[in-house]
Amino acid sequence: MNIKMYEYPLLIAKEGSLSRAAQKLHISQAALSHFLSSLETQLGYTLFERSTRYLAPTPTGRVYLAAAEQIVDTKQRTYQAIHRLKGHYESQIILATSPHNSAELYSHLFREFSLLYPDIQLIHREGYSHQLEKALENKSIQFYLGNQAVGVKARGQFLRFARQEILLAVSEIHPLSANAAAPYEAPSSLSLREVSEIPFIKIGSQTAVSRLIDHLFAVNDFSPLIVFQSANIALVREMIHTGLGIGLLPARYVYSRPGLRYYSLHPKVWLYMGLYFQDGHTLTEYEKHLVCLCYQLTERERLQPHFIMDPDARVQEILSMFS
């Protein structure tokens, strides 16, 4: 199915340059320039502004490119469906996520990766962090999107994408909320010892966040009265919202719930987000591309000021391969 009249302009728009797009297409810049001029003559409209070095779509060009994206996507999905009917895959990747995180991210990831690598089967598994660590160790999964905390040992190699702050969350109806910050306000800081007498609502023992909290309790010699505990972070957040107690939550859970206020801990505590894979495993090129897509989709989800993209050196090297 020859649809280069749609594919070539999309690549030009992505690269912003005829020379870079021509390199990707393995044709000369002159040939691509002639192709674009002929297409614009055929359409009767100019698709790209040529007043600067960067080729930006014209208003007409943006309409054309939007339609082109749909046509190219349909072609890719059609070929992919035909390929799957044959049941032939060169390889497979088993990627796991937790029940709470990455649902939307994974749906986009599956679509984008499958379009790029129709011969590679991407399989999803789900579980809590302690289950996924064991699955990684016994090689029943190859990767999982998860969290890592300083001071908490985890199995497997970890590629860091980002970090978010662990905040002390309180309901706006709780007495402690008087000096607490609302979302997007600069927070006050306090130590755990300052709230040792206040009832606590805690994330349960099946998550990476809970192990970080247990570590914080231990190093601060902190033993609060725990009035409620659950592995379901969303449920813990709702219990904090009722005002029955305070609790530690990742920033995104605090920011997404109206009626919550928060403090920063002193010193600040960070939860790192990224991708785990098996010890001793050397990443293939398509696995590195998977890492790149996971990072890009994580970056796309960044909505809060406490959520900071912070790729480690290995991730930066992988990103440079697909820039």
ABEGO torsion letter per residue (X at the ends): XBAAAAAAAAAAAAAGBAAAAAAAAGBBAAAAAAAAAAAAAAAGBBABBAABABBBBBAAAAAAAAAAAAAAAAAAAAAAAAAAAAGBBABBBBBBBBAABGAAAAAAAAAAAAAABAABBBBBBBEBAAAAAAAAAAGABABBBBBBBBGBBBBEBBBBABBBBBBBBBBAABAAAAABBBBGBBBBBBBAAAAAABBBBBBBAABAAAAAAAAAAAAAGBBBBBABBBABAAAAAAAAAAGABBBBBBAAAAAABBGBBBBBBOBBBBBBBBBBBBBGBBBBAAAAAAAAAAAAAAAAABABAABBBBBBAAAAAAAAAAX
